[in-house]
Amino acid sequence: MPRRPQRSVPVVLVPGWEGSEEGHWQRWLAGQLTEAGREVHWADLGDVDDPSLDRWLSGLRATLAPLPADGFDLVAHSLGAVLWLHHAADPGDSPRPARVALVSPPSPGTTIEAIAEFFPPPIDIDAVRRAADGTVLVAGDDDPYLPEGIAAAYATPLKIATTVVPGGAHLNTAAGFGEWPAVLDWCRRDNLAFY
């Protein structure tokens, strides 16, 4: 059986609050993709320890601006996934990605003061569909920042395909997600499904 060609488009990584610390799967993913000759862009959010919706949106849009429309993928984690929903609601003239993976977005009802201006995020089916060729959600079934679960919080209201990771918690370093082959496999394949 002939081998399928691997995906080769650039990948934009959008970290969450406090960034993707050393050992985080986004850092591992960036290394794996770079080693394979893929172009990787980190969204320039400025100070990830001090979230600002306006500054983060501006930084995300500046990162996307030089990329080819429908010619890149975007992988966002945690507050970065919520940032994407804000961007999708008002993308301006930013190029749109081919595919988006939103990993572990916190609950729309989050009340953490330091990130309050991000909540509630826009839950707009049409905007999300216009913002990319395809979007998928990924979350643990026991994420402490998403007590109602990914289906109730985002998947059902947005009608988005979803992958639930048993015991995945917040899919971060604390939950043991340093090397995460599933996200690398997603970046290598052309189809939208995560698993």
Disulfide bonds with the S-S distance in Angstrom:
none
